[in-house]
Amino acid sequence: MASVAGGSRLLVAPRNLRGFRGLTVDGYGALLRGGPNILPAIFARLFRDAGRKPDPAAQNVWRGALRTHFAADPFIAFREVHRKVFQELFKQFGLTGNLEECIDEAFDGYRRVEAYPDVKSTLERLETEVPLAVVSNMDTMLLLQALHHNGLSFTFVVTSEEEQRYKPSPSIFQRAVRYLGLPAANILHVGDSYIEDVVGATSVGMGAVLLERSGLSGDPPPKSTPVVSDLRAVREFIRRSWD
């Protein structure tokens, strides 16, 4: 693994590149389990504390509210987004709890997530073949702590906090393109959200594949969208593009 996180070093791309010569990867959902698109576990406990079974609708409400605040202009900080969404779910589902403690518990979950089993070995192979960057809708320190927890590190880390925009905003992907120093068309992005990852990356001319680890995506993609089931398949997708 590269050992410097969030670097600003720029690469100079040779001319006449063929295929994908750089890779950007979503953090949560692609490398790491869980993440902000998954209803925090604290909500299951709040439902139980209220003597109720967790409402299955809460996941969709959480995801929709999160995306709404991610799209807000001006930018809303990650913790403030969570404060607003927690308040909305408290009201809609009749839940109560200490708001700041609930957010802290959710953030602890983001820090302690586990990487998928294929990640470390595949990244070790990929880093010898292409430059890598993580592009994530996450606070920088939370993401770095989660990567460190799993023994992962990257030269280039692009976060919503750094860019002051959330995916699928084009600017967060444009920053990754600048960091990698390659034409956008020669960079592949992989993530688990069609809207955030595929639409966002292709809007700036990057290639994109949807990573469906569970066999299902939160945003059903068009049939034309390339889909893979693990990071090993991403490596093969890149290598085939060189032929």
Sequence and secondary structure as in RCSB ss.txt:
>XXXX:A:sequence
MASVAGGSRLLVAPRNLRGFRGLTVDGYGALLRGGPNILPAIFARLFRDAGRKPDPAAQNVWRGALRTHFAADPF
IAFREVHRKVFQELFKQFGLTGNLEECIDEAFDGYRRVEAYPDVKSTLERLETEVPLAVVSNMDTMLLLQALHHN
GLSFTFVVTSEEEQRYKPSPSIFQRAVRYLGLPAANILHVGDSYIEDVVGATSVGMGAVLLERSGLSGDPPPKST
PVVSDLRAVREFIRRSWD
>XXXX:A:secstr
    SS        SS  S  EEEEETBTTTBS  TTS  THHHHHHHHTT    THHHHHHHHHHHHHHT SS 
  HHHHHHHHHHHHHHHHT    HHHHHHHHHHHHHT  B TTHHHHHHHHTTTS EEEEESS HHHHHHHHHHT
T   SEEEEHHHHT  TT HHHHHHHHHHHTS GGGEEEEES IIIIIIHHHTTT EEEEE TTS  SS   TTS
 EESSHHHHHHHHHHTT 
